[in-house]
């Protein structure tokens, strides 16, 4: 029972010492929590393009990868890049595909603040195919002036790009010869002779491209001024359609063809959770990082189109790869650790000095109880030495007794019991001194009586 009491006493002192540390830690937790990023949402929306397009196919593969990490990616089709941008700006989607060159001027140029959208990078080349009928051979776009040209539907990325290229060749964008036809509709109109040329932006494997490459009487423009376009339109690249790659037997195309290519870009809202941005970048690497008809392995994703500012997460990803924890831990566990780290690090920095001084504070609290008794004892001893009044010896004895009783009632941890015993020895020392003074005074009184 006595041991239990002693342990309870030690625990009481420990708690008395710990509560300020606990209070400071709690305040630190509350403050640190204000800086903890919220948990990533478990469902986000991506805006693609037509259901038959490459964007939609990419999104389906992204969705499968994100689903394995516990994230649902809802896919919404759209009329094209302009609608995708509107959805991002209106908050109807968090992620979208945007064709390079749709935004004519890079975000933040001329001192403007970057807008609310950020780029995660480009994921593929999108060749610009300009198919035309008959002779003469066309290698410069201004040769199409006056002809009927399909430039894509209103609001589509194809139309925006086609008008930029034609305007650079002094073909008016409001010309009645520029028709809002796209895709298979444009291909069929070109084959029937209803139009003279058509702009198509699609991968080489796209059915509409394959049909037109193999159609008798149709040719594709080989851009002899490709390098000039690259200087005028930095979002464009130059790719080569090799001689005979379409058909070795029919020798299609009959020579190397220089094509311009824009890029497919993944654009996100600025407030997209950083963990989801990193996860999307990993999905982009897995889906689009392989070699393709016009691209080398590892060439994508990359920051090619500067129309949108690169997101901070993408910048770190391209420099250092996936976040450290996401390389080795399941996604949600990595997110949890990252969120807790923001709280734990400042708390550790706060607790280290507190815990360093905790033993000293604990010892001080115990010793302070003993010191109060020593204060009373020292005052009494000084009184005895300065004013040895025999008439007050009884009062001094009672004060000593009170100090001793106070010391006896002190409850301190066993580890500090030596201090209590030392105090009692010092009380006895003063008591002995008082006894000597009383005995001396008694002798003096007896001597006076004998005289």
HELIX and SHEET records of a PDB file:
HELIX    1   1 UNK A    2  UNK A   33  1                                  32    
HELIX    2   2 UNK A   54  UNK A   67  1                                  14    
HELIX    3   3 UNK A   81  UNK A   90  1                                  10    
HELIX    4   4 UNK A  109  UNK A  111  5                                   3    
HELIX    5   5 UNK A  141  UNK A  144  5                                   4    
HELIX    6   6 UNK A  157  UNK A  168  1                                  12    
HELIX    7   7 UNK A  183  UNK A  191  1                                   9    
HELIX    8   8 UNK A  207  UNK A  214  1                                   8    
HELIX    9   9 UNK A  226  UNK A  232  1                                   7    
HELIX   10  10 UNK A  274  UNK A  288  1                                  15    
HELIX   11  11 UNK A  312  UNK A  320  1                                   9    
HELIX   12  12 UNK A  324  UNK A  328  1                                   5    
HELIX   13  13 UNK A  331  UNK A  386  1                                  56    
HELIX   14  14 UNK A  390  UNK A  392  5                                   3    
HELIX   15  15 UNK A  393  UNK A  409  1                                  17    
HELIX   16  16 UNK A  414  UNK A  416  5                                   3    
HELIX   17  17 UNK A  417  UNK A  450  1                                  34    
SHEET    1   A 8 UNK A  72  UNK A  76  0                                        
SHEET    2   A 8 UNK A  43  UNK A  47  1                                        
SHEET    3   A 8 UNK A  95  UNK A  99  1                                        
SHEET    4   A 8 UNK A 257  UNK A 269 -1                                        
SHEET    5   A 8 UNK A 117  UNK A 133 -1                                        
SHEET    6   A 8 UNK A 197  UNK A 201 -1                                        
SHEET    7   A 8 UNK A 149  UNK A 150  1                                        
SHEET    8   A 8 UNK A 178  UNK A 179  1                                        
SHEET    1   B 5 UNK A  72  UNK A  76  0                                        
SHEET    2   B 5 UNK A  43  UNK A  47  1                                        
SHEET    3   B 5 UNK A  95  UNK A  99  1                                        
SHEET    4   B 5 UNK A 257  UNK A 269 -1                                        
SHEET    5   B 5 UNK A 237  UNK A 241 -1                                        
SHEET    1   C 6 UNK A  72  UNK A  76  0                                        
SHEET    2   C 6 UNK A  43  UNK A  47  1                                        
SHEET    3   C 6 UNK A  95  UNK A  99  1                                        
SHEET    4   C 6 UNK A 257  UNK A 269 -1                                        
SHEET    5   C 6 UNK A 117  UNK A 133 -1                                        
SHEET    6   C 6 UNK A 218  UNK A 220 -1                                        
END                                                                             
